[in-house]
Amino acid sequence: SGICFALCAFVAATITQEFVRGARVRKAATGTDALTAGIGLVMRERRRYGGYIVHLGIVLMYLGFAGEGFKTDQQVLLKLGEQTTVRQFTVRNNGVKVTDDGQKQMVTGHIQVSEDGKDLGTMYPARWFFRKHEDQPTTEVAIRRSVAEDLYLVMPAYDVNDQSMSLQVVVTPLVNWIWFGFGILVLGTGIALLPERAFAFALGRVPAEVGTA
């Protein structure tokens, strides 16, 4: 994971340097603002800079893959009122509730969650037993997403009588960067395929001597 982070930083810095240098030259040549110069730069050479953006998206995806190396998966047994800490998250068993909506019986764990002492609210992992399929219950995972990491809570076993439960706590860092990177990859592909007239306002004329240089 460390090697992957280092390579991602190297590639991201290289791509950023290409954009900054090109935008500076175009800004000086056309007299436009930095944003317009940057857009014009990309649109004049859509395949080249679209390809850079695609590579940046791949870098972000690999950041997400590298985060898997720091994944934490821990299973704990909590009685009513007990709590435990997994990495920076503290989870507390506030009880197991049984409800029925007519189609299924729902056994829901009420888990109070805090991060480094800051209360994040209650999460609700559950087991659902549908009518006529009681022998095939579904597991409902409680998920809290953030830019830094995702927190997953699963309740594989429980005891309604004493309100205890077996709780699986999974912390996966940077996983959302995979989806964010995929979005950037799609954006870069789209830019490479755009017609030139789409950003004609940014394609100001560049003096011949500058273009030659």
ZATOR-373979 format. One record per residue: residue in three letters; x negated, y, z negated of N, C-alpha, C in turn. Coordinates in steps of 0.05 Angstrom, whole numbers, plus 5000, padded with zeros to 4 digits. Each point is the difference from the previous one (the first is absolute). Last residue first. Layout:
REM ZATOR-373979
AlaXYZXYZXYZ/...
//
This chain:
REM ZATOR-373979
Ala486955625621498349954977501049764984/Thr505250305072497549885009498249934977/Gly507850484981500649735007497649855010/Val499050904981500349854976500649715006/Glu499550615071497349954989500249844974/Ala508050285043498649795015497349934988/Pro508150374939498250105020498349785013/Val509749804962497450024989498150105022/Arg511350044979497849975018497350044986/Gly508649614948499150255012497649955018/Leu507249414951498049945020499250265014/Ala506949884932497449994988497849965020/Phe509450035023499350254986497250014989/Ala504049225042498850195018499250264987/Phe503249044974498750204983498750225018/Ala505049315041501349994974498850224982/Arg497149775091501750234997501350014972/Glu494449265031498550244994501850244994/Pro503248994978499450165025498750264992/Leu499149104938501650235005499350145026/Leu495849214955501949955022501750255007/Ala493549974928498549915024501849975024/Ile503850204915498650235011498549925025/Gly504349314953501950185013498750245012/Thr494849414949500849875025501950185015/Gly497550284914497850025019500649885027/Leu506449894931499850285008497850045021/Val500949164959502150045019499950295011/Leu494149804931499249855024502150045022/Ile501850344915498050165013499149875026/Gly505949514946501350235011498150195015/Phe496549274953501449905024501550235013/Gly495850174918498049975022501349915025/Phe505350034923499350275008498050005024/Trp502249184959502350115016499450285010/Ile493649614944500249835024502250115018/Trp498550374915498350125021500049835025/Asn504449744918501650175018498450145021/Val496049444932501549845020501650185019/Leu493750204920499750105027501649855022/Pro498949494904499250275008500050045030/Thr505749354931498549995025499250285009/Val504049364911499150285008498349975025/Val507649384939498050015022499550295007/Val504749294921499450275006497850015021/Gln508049314954497650015017499650295009/Leu505449474914499850235018497449995016/Ser507549434933497449975012499950215022/Met506450054908499649965029497149955007/Ser508550104915497249995008499949955030/Gln507950054937499350235016497050015008/Asp505749324952498150164984498950245015/Asn506849475043500649984971498250174983/Val498949875096502050204993500550004970/Asp491349755058501749874980502050214991/Tyr492849815092501250174979501649824981/Ala492850075097501449844980501050194977/Pro495750335081500449735008501649834980/Met498551065028500949854976500649715008/Val493850915038501549765007500749864974/Leu495851005042500849854976501849775009/Tyr492250755044502149815004500549854974/Leu494950965042500549834977502449825005/Asp492150595062502849914996500149824975/Glu493150885030500449714998503049944997/Ala496250885026497749864989500349704999/Val507050595029497850025019497749834990/Ser509449674968498750254999497750005020/Arg509549394961497950065020498850274994/Arg505649154949499550284998497750075019/Ile507649144984497750125013499950294994/Ala504848974973500150284994497450135010/Val505349075033497650124990500450304996/Glu506349075003499950285008497750144987/Thr503248945028498450164982499850295011/Thr507749155009498150185013498550164980/Pro504948974996500050284992497950165015/Gln505049055007498050145016500050304994/Asp506249374961497449854998497850125017/Glu509150345000498750054974497449864996/His507150175073497149955005498450054974/Lys509650115007499649765016497149955008/Arg501350964965502149804998499549785021/Phe491550564965502450045017501949764996/Phe492050474941501249745005502650045015/Trp490150574975502850015008500949725007/Arg492050574939500649755014503050015006/Ala492150834980502449854995500049735014/Pro494651024965499749755014502449824993/Tyr498451064987502049794996499449755017/Met495750994947500049835025501749754994/Thr498851084956500649714997500049865027/Gly494150924969502749915001500349704998/Leu491950554992500849995028502949905003/Asp492850504921502449835006500850025029/Lys490050124956502250155012502349825007/Gly491449694964501650144979502350165011/Asp494449485058498250164984501550184980/Glu506849575051497450005013498250204985/Ser509849364984498550254997497249975012/Val510749494993497350025011498850274995/Gln508449244970499150274997497150025009/Ile508049285024497250044994499350294999/His508449225004499750294997497250064989/Gly505049155059498250084979499850314999/Thr508149305036498250225005498350074976/Val507249285054498550014975497750205004/Met510049775050497450135001498850014972/Gln507849465068499350074972497150115001/Lys507850035082497649884988499750084971/Gln507650245052498749845020497649854989/Gly505150564943502049845014498849825022/Asp495150564938501550185017502149855017/Asp493949934901501249855021501750195017/Thr491249934919502450135011501049845023/Val492350024911501549835019502550155009/Lys489650274954502950045002501249825022/Val490750154931501049865024503150025000/Gly491350634950502349825000500749885027/Asn492650604977502350124987502549835001/Asn488649955011502449855003502350134984/Arg490850455045501349934975502749865006/Val489650345045502749915005501249904974/Thr491550665044501049864976502949935005/Phe490750275064502849984995500749854975/Gln491250155043500950244987503050004994/Arg495549075006498650245011501150254987/Val505549384964498649885023498950245016/Thr504749784896498850185019498449855021/Thr509249824930497249935007499050205020/Gln508749794920498950135024497149915004/Glu510349764943497149985004499150145025/Gly509349904972498650224986497049985003/Leu505149115015501450254999498450214984/Lys494049275043502549984984501350285000/Leu492949565074500850224983502649934985/Leu491249575063502549934987500650224979/Val494050015098500150024971502749914990/Gln492650055092502649914990499949994970/Gln494450525088500049894973502849924991/Asp493150425082502449844999500049854973/Thr494750845063500349874974502749854999/Lys492450455078502749924992499949854973/Phe492950385059500450104973502749934990/Gly497149805089497849894983500350084971/Glu505750345070500849734991497949874982/Gly498750845047501250024974500949734988/Ala496750105089497949994980501150014972/Phe505850105074499149724998497849984978/Gly503350865020502049844987499149714996/Leu494550565049499950094972502149844984/Tyr499949895092497949844987499650094971/Met506150485053501049734996497949834986/Leu497650865026501850014978501249724994/Val494450095075498450044976501950004975/Ile503949975085498949744993498350024974/Gly503550805036502249834989499049734992/Leu494050565044500550104973502249844987/His498249835090497949894983500350094971/Val505850365064500649714996497949884982/Ile498550885025502249984981500849714995/Tyr493650175067498950064973502249984978/Gly502749905090498549774990498750044973/Gly504350725042502049814991498749744990/Tyr494550635039500750084972502349834990/Arg497049825089497750004982500850054971/Arg506550055069499249734995497749984980/Arg503350865027501949854983499049714994/Glu496350955029498849735002501649814983/Arg503250865008498450015024498749735005/Met505250154921501649965024498450025026/Val495850144914501149725001501549965026/Leu496850874983497749815003501149725003/Gly506150674980499150015027497849815006/Ile503050094911502049865017499250005029/Gly494550474941499849724995502049845016/Ala500150945004497649905013499849704996/Thr506950444956500649995028497549895015/Leu498950144908502049795005500649975030/Ala494150704970498849734997502049785007/Asp501450945049499649924972499149714999/Thr497450565088502549934986499349934971/Gly493950245075500950214983502549944985/Thr494249485065502650105008501050234982/Ala491349584988500250035029502750135007/Ala497849774909498250215010500450065029/Lys504749284963501050254988498350235010/Arg497349145025502450095015501150264989/Val492749594955499250085027502450115016/Arg501749634915498550254998499250115027/Ala504349164995501850224994498650264998/Gly494849215010501550065024501950234997/Arg495349684924498250125019501550085025/Val504949544935499250274990498250135021/Phe502749105015502250195003499250284992/Glu493749314989500650035029502250215004/Gln497949734912497950175011500550065030/Thr505549384955500650284992498050195011/Ile498549095014502350095016500650294993/Thr493249584950499250045028502350115017/Ala501849764910498350255001499150055029/Ala504849214983501750234997498550265002/Val495149195001501550035025501850254998/Phe495249764923498150075021501650065026/Ala504749674925499250284996498150095023/Cys502649105000502350175006499350304996/Leu493649354976500350025029502350185008/Ala498749834908497850165011500250035030/Phe506349454956500450284993497850175012/Cys499049075008502150105018500650304994/Ile493849564945498950035027502150125019/Gly502949764914498350234999498750065027/Ser505349224989501650245000498350255000/
//
